[in-house]
Amino acid sequence: MQTSVHPKDTMTSSMSLKPITTFSIVARDSSTGDFGIAVASKFLAVGSAVSFAEATFGAIATQSYANTSYGPRTVAGLKAGLTLESIHQSFAATDDNYDLRQYGLLDAKGNSITFTGKGCFPWAGGIAKENLAIQGNILAGPQVVNRMLETYESSSLTFPEKLLSALQAGDDAGGDKRGKQSAALLVVRKDGGYGGFDDRYIDLRVDDHTTPVPELSRLLRLYHLYFDKPEQENVISIKGEIAERLTNILVKSGHLSKTQPWGEPSEKALRDLAGIENVEERMLEPGLVDKVVLEHLEILYRT
């Protein structure tokens, strides 16, 4: 396990940018190969600056006067066959303000590095283990990263939820000692994005909120509702009581003018309503419906 701690305040006066006071976790799911980054900060839209990842290659969180070129440079280096250590050393050799940087690096073999420059504001430090790097600066104390590690490693949740549970644990341990403002979750998977056109499997951000980490968890629940594929045990036939319940929804929503036997007009109306309510990814062949969709629509239209 690699640990990086620099509690001294020696900020270089030449820097005019505001520090991204952040705590983050960069991880790889060894069962799927997915990379994920979860981050929170008293900083507007922290996910736009900190998180960078590309499926099958690697992930990076760059913070504390973040050098946003580090993300693309890390992935480009990994694609060219460079080791994570050589990429880490190249940052030190080419960045005049390297002592102000903090980052966590991870590659597809599970190798990880966390770095905290001696110019980062206290408390600042990190922990790196196989498939995992956790780091933060201007934190309430070392308990923030320690609790994140303990929570992540003890969790039996699915990968995105594990990342957010670790982030919440860091928040509960004091997090950014200046306060709360934004949080973000990025998970990349090969062809895992919407429609299979890119690798951004999950890309959620809370840019300005009084409780950003819980709000991010709420958005993740919505993501699963809208984009997860139906589980087999939730696939039900549209007949009898189920047909009546769906018909009532469609009449109440205005997609059917009156109650009628289930048929082609009802199927079309259901698909139209699914598009409006953003659950089209859960739609099945005619005659079948996802129980999750049925119950969600009933809540919306209070049948």
Backbone torsions as a table, in degrees:
resi	resn	phi	psi	omega
1	MET	NA	132.0	178.5
2	GLN	-99.9	132.3	177.1
3	THR	-123.5	135.2	179.4
4	SER	-126.7	120.3	-179.6
5	VAL	-137.9	129.0	174.0
6	HIS	-138.8	92.9	-174.7
7	PRO	-83.7	-1.2	-175.1
8	LYS	-87.6	145.1	178.0
9	ASP	-96.9	103.7	178.8
10	THR	-134.1	47.7	-175.2
11	MET	-60.0	136.1	176.4
12	THR	-74.8	128.8	-173.8
13	SER	-68.9	-16.9	-177.8
14	SER	-73.2	-14.0	-177.8
15	MET	-79.3	128.1	-180.0
16	SER	-104.8	-14.0	-179.6
17	LEU	-76.8	154.1	175.2
18	LYS	-79.8	141.9	178.7
19	PRO	-69.9	142.1	173.6
20	ILE	-88.7	92.3	-177.7
21	THR	-78.1	109.4	-159.2
22	THR	-144.4	150.3	161.9
23	PHE	-124.8	136.9	-172.6
24	SER	-144.2	157.3	172.4
25	ILE	-128.7	128.8	175.9
26	VAL	-115.1	125.1	-173.9
27	ALA	-144.0	160.8	174.9
28	ARG	-125.7	131.3	175.8
29	ASP	-83.3	108.8	-174.9
30	SER	-65.6	-21.6	-178.8
31	SER	-80.9	-27.2	-178.2
32	THR	-117.8	-20.7	-173.5
33	GLY	83.9	0.3	178.4
34	ASP	-64.0	144.2	170.8
35	PHE	-104.9	146.1	177.9
36	GLY	-143.4	148.7	175.9
37	ILE	-135.2	126.3	172.8
38	ALA	-122.0	135.6	-172.4
39	VAL	-147.2	146.1	175.4
40	ALA	-141.5	154.1	-174.5
41	SER	-167.6	158.3	164.8
42	LYS	-88.7	72.0	-174.0
43	PHE	-160.2	136.4	-178.4
44	LEU	-67.4	128.3	173.6
45	ALA	53.5	53.5	-174.9
46	VAL	-59.2	-32.8	-178.0
47	GLY	-64.8	-23.7	-179.2
48	SER	-71.7	-20.1	-176.6
49	ALA	-110.8	-32.5	-168.9
50	VAL	-87.6	-43.6	-164.7
51	SER	-91.0	133.5	174.6
52	PHE	-151.2	132.8	179.6
53	ALA	-158.9	153.2	173.0
54	GLU	-138.5	128.8	-177.3
55	ALA	-54.9	141.2	178.1
56	THR	73.8	-5.8	-177.6
57	PHE	-117.7	-60.1	-176.9
58	GLY	176.5	178.0	-178.4
59	ALA	-145.1	153.1	-179.8
60	ILE	-148.8	140.9	166.7
61	ALA	-114.2	122.8	179.9
62	THR	-119.8	126.7	-171.1
63	GLN	-148.9	-177.9	-176.0
64	SER	57.3	88.4	-170.7
65	TYR	53.4	53.7	-169.5
66	ALA	-55.4	132.9	169.9
67	ASN	-95.1	99.2	-172.4
68	THR	-70.8	-7.5	174.8
69	SER	-74.9	-16.4	-177.0
70	TYR	-61.7	-36.8	-179.6
71	GLY	-61.1	-60.3	178.2
72	PRO	-59.1	-36.4	179.9
73	ARG	-66.7	-37.7	178.0
74	THR	-62.8	-49.4	-178.5
75	VAL	-65.4	-41.8	178.7
76	ALA	-61.5	-41.4	178.8
77	GLY	-64.6	-42.7	178.2
78	LEU	-63.9	-39.7	177.7
79	LYS	-63.8	-31.8	-179.9
80	ALA	-82.9	-0.3	177.5
81	GLY	92.4	8.5	178.5
82	LEU	-73.8	152.8	175.5
83	THR	-81.6	159.6	178.0
84	LEU	-61.8	-38.0	179.7
85	GLU	-63.9	-39.9	-180.0
86	SER	-68.7	-35.1	176.3
87	ILE	-65.5	-44.8	176.5
88	HIS	-56.1	-46.0	-179.5
89	GLN	-67.6	-33.0	179.9
90	SER	-67.2	-33.8	175.8
91	PHE	-61.8	-44.1	-179.7
92	ALA	-62.9	-34.9	-174.9
93	ALA	-81.6	-18.8	-171.4
94	THR	-117.1	-4.0	-174.7
95	ASP	-113.6	112.9	-178.8
96	ASP	-64.6	-22.2	-179.5
97	ASN	-110.4	31.3	-175.5
98	TYR	-57.7	-34.1	-177.8
99	ASP	-65.9	-14.6	179.4
100	LEU	-94.5	-2.6	-174.4
101	ARG	-91.3	155.8	168.4
102	GLN	-142.1	139.6	178.9
103	TYR	-159.9	161.4	171.7
104	GLY	-126.0	131.3	-178.1
105	LEU	-118.4	147.3	179.6
106	LEU	-149.4	137.9	177.3
107	ASP	-117.5	178.4	-173.4
108	ALA	-71.6	-11.7	175.9
109	LYS	-91.8	-1.5	-179.4
110	GLY	90.6	1.0	176.5
111	ASN	-67.1	141.9	-177.5
112	SER	-141.2	152.6	176.2
113	ILE	-141.0	135.4	167.7
114	THR	-120.4	138.0	-179.2
115	PHE	-132.6	135.7	174.8
116	THR	-129.3	113.0	179.5
117	GLY	-66.9	151.4	-177.0
118	LYS	-69.3	-9.9	176.8
119	GLY	-93.8	2.1	178.9
120	CYS	-72.1	144.3	-179.5
121	PHE	-69.6	142.9	179.3
122	PRO	-75.8	159.2	-15.5
123	TRP	-74.1	139.5	179.7
124	ALA	-140.0	139.0	178.0
125	GLY	171.8	-178.3	-178.1
126	GLY	-163.2	170.9	179.3
127	ILE	-134.4	133.1	177.2
128	ALA	-124.0	132.2	176.3
129	LYS	-138.1	177.4	177.9
130	GLU	-57.5	128.9	178.4
131	ASN	65.4	19.2	-172.2
132	LEU	-158.5	136.3	170.7
133	ALA	-142.8	128.4	-179.8
134	ILE	-126.4	134.7	-176.5
135	GLN	-155.7	159.3	177.3
136	GLY	-168.6	160.3	178.6
137	ASN	-140.7	155.7	-171.1
138	ILE	51.7	48.9	-179.0
139	LEU	-97.7	166.8	177.1
140	ALA	-65.1	-21.8	178.8
141	GLY	157.8	179.0	-177.9
142	PRO	-64.2	-19.3	179.6
143	GLN	-61.1	-23.2	-179.1
144	VAL	-63.6	-54.2	-179.1
145	VAL	-71.2	-32.3	179.2
146	ASN	-65.4	-42.9	178.3
147	ARG	-67.5	-36.0	177.0
148	MET	-61.8	-45.1	179.2
149	LEU	-62.4	-48.8	-178.9
150	GLU	-59.5	-43.2	-177.9
151	THR	-67.5	-44.8	-179.1
152	TYR	-62.3	-47.1	-175.1
153	GLU	-71.0	-24.7	-179.4
154	SER	-93.6	-5.9	-174.0
155	SER	-78.8	141.7	173.7
156	SER	-108.6	11.3	179.7
157	LEU	-71.9	169.3	173.0
158	THR	-68.8	162.0	-170.1
159	PHE	-53.7	-51.6	-179.4
160	PRO	-60.8	-39.5	179.7
161	GLU	-68.2	-34.4	176.1
162	LYS	-61.7	-42.9	178.9
163	LEU	-60.3	-44.3	-178.5
164	LEU	-73.2	-30.9	176.3
165	SER	-66.0	-36.8	176.1
166	ALA	-66.6	-41.5	179.1
167	LEU	-63.3	-41.8	178.7
168	GLN	-64.5	-38.3	177.9
169	ALA	-62.4	-41.1	176.0
170	GLY	-63.7	-40.0	177.9
171	ASP	-63.3	-43.9	-179.5
172	ASP	-66.5	-26.2	-180.0
173	ALA	-84.4	2.8	177.5
174	GLY	122.4	-26.4	174.9
175	GLY	49.1	-144.0	175.0
176	ASP	-66.5	118.7	-173.3
177	LYS	-71.2	-9.9	176.5
178	ARG	-82.3	-20.9	-179.1
179	GLY	136.6	-158.1	-175.2
180	LYS	-128.1	146.0	174.1
181	GLN	-151.5	-47.8	-174.4
182	SER	-142.0	163.5	178.0
183	ALA	-156.6	158.8	-178.5
184	ALA	-153.3	152.6	175.6
185	LEU	-133.6	125.2	175.3
186	LEU	-126.5	124.9	173.6
187	VAL	-127.4	126.6	-180.0
188	VAL	-112.5	141.4	180.0
189	ARG	-145.2	138.5	-179.0
190	LYS	-55.9	120.5	-178.8
191	ASP	57.0	27.0	-176.3
192	GLY	-92.3	-2.6	-179.4
193	GLY	-75.7	178.0	-177.7
194	TYR	-56.7	124.4	-179.6
195	GLY	74.1	1.3	-179.6
196	GLY	77.3	15.3	-174.9
197	PHE	-88.9	-16.5	176.9
198	ASP	-147.0	-171.9	-174.1
199	ASP	-103.5	2.2	-176.6
200	ARG	-79.7	82.0	-178.4
201	TYR	-61.1	-51.8	175.8
202	ILE	-133.8	127.2	179.4
203	ASP	-142.1	91.2	-174.6
204	LEU	-120.3	139.8	-179.2
205	ARG	-139.6	139.3	169.1
206	VAL	-116.2	107.0	-168.3
207	ASP	-86.8	-26.7	-178.0
208	ASP	-159.2	103.9	-173.3
209	HIS	-155.3	149.8	179.8
210	THR	-70.9	-29.7	176.9
211	THR	-132.2	74.9	-170.3
212	PRO	-66.5	-35.0	-176.9
213	VAL	-69.8	-48.8	173.5
214	PRO	-59.0	-36.5	177.3
215	GLU	-64.6	-37.8	177.1
216	LEU	-63.7	-38.8	176.8
217	SER	-63.3	-38.3	176.5
218	ARG	-63.0	-42.1	178.6
219	LEU	-64.6	-35.5	178.0
220	LEU	-65.5	-37.8	176.3
221	ARG	-63.3	-40.2	176.6
222	LEU	-64.7	-39.1	178.0
223	TYR	-57.0	-47.8	-179.8
224	HIS	-62.5	-39.0	178.6
225	LEU	-61.2	-45.9	-173.0
226	TYR	-81.8	-31.6	-167.6
227	PHE	-119.3	-15.3	177.0
228	ASP	-67.1	147.0	175.3
229	LYS	-79.4	149.9	-178.4
230	PRO	-60.8	139.7	172.5
231	GLU	-82.3	145.5	-172.3
232	GLN	-56.7	-37.1	-178.0
233	GLU	-70.0	-12.0	179.2
234	ASN	-101.6	3.9	178.5
235	VAL	-85.0	119.3	-177.4
236	ILE	-127.7	151.8	-179.6
237	SER	-79.4	143.0	178.7
238	ILE	-89.3	90.2	177.1
239	LYS	-158.5	160.5	179.1
240	GLY	57.8	-128.7	-176.8
241	GLU	-61.0	-37.2	-178.6
242	ILE	-64.4	-42.3	178.3
243	ALA	-62.8	-40.4	179.0
244	GLU	-63.9	-42.6	-179.3
245	ARG	-64.6	-43.5	178.8
246	LEU	-66.5	-40.1	178.9
247	THR	-62.1	-41.5	178.0
248	ASN	-60.7	-39.9	177.6
249	ILE	-62.1	-46.7	-175.8
250	LEU	-67.2	-35.4	176.7
251	VAL	-69.3	-44.8	-178.3
252	LYS	-65.3	-33.6	179.9
253	SER	-80.9	-8.7	-179.3
254	GLY	87.2	9.0	-179.6
255	HIS	-88.1	-14.9	167.7
256	LEU	-127.9	141.7	-177.5
257	SER	-79.8	-24.0	-178.7
258	LYS	-158.5	163.8	176.4
259	THR	-65.6	135.3	-178.2
260	GLN	-155.8	160.6	177.4
261	PRO	-58.6	146.7	-179.0
262	TRP	-66.4	131.9	-179.8
263	GLY	-164.7	-160.8	-176.3
264	GLU	-59.1	-43.4	177.3
265	PRO	-60.5	-36.3	179.1
266	SER	-67.3	-41.6	178.4
267	GLU	-61.1	-44.3	178.8
268	LYS	-63.4	-42.7	-180.0
269	ALA	-62.7	-39.9	178.7
270	LEU	-63.1	-41.9	179.2
271	ARG	-68.1	-36.4	175.7
272	ASP	-62.8	-44.4	-179.8
273	LEU	-66.9	-38.7	178.6
274	ALA	-60.7	-38.0	177.8
275	GLY	-66.4	-38.1	179.2
276	ILE	-67.8	-38.5	-176.3
277	GLU	-94.3	7.5	172.9
278	ASN	64.5	31.8	175.8
279	VAL	-113.7	22.4	-177.7
280	GLU	-64.0	-25.3	178.1
281	GLU	-66.7	-17.0	-179.5
282	ARG	-99.4	2.8	-177.6
283	MET	-73.1	146.3	-176.4
284	LEU	-117.8	-178.6	178.6
285	GLU	-65.4	157.3	-179.1
286	PRO	-52.2	140.4	180.0
287	GLY	93.1	-5.9	-180.0
288	LEU	-129.0	150.0	177.3
289	VAL	-143.6	147.8	174.9
290	ASP	-78.2	127.1	179.0
291	LYS	-56.2	-34.8	179.3
292	VAL	-63.5	-40.8	178.0
293	VAL	-64.9	-46.3	179.7
294	LEU	-56.4	-49.4	-176.8
295	GLU	-68.8	-35.0	177.9
296	HIS	-66.2	-44.0	179.5
297	LEU	-66.8	-34.8	177.7
298	GLU	-64.7	-37.8	176.8
299	ILE	-65.2	-42.4	-178.7
300	LEU	-64.7	-39.0	-173.8
301	TYR	-109.0	5.4	171.2
302	ARG	43.1	57.4	-178.5
303	THR	-76.3	NA	NA
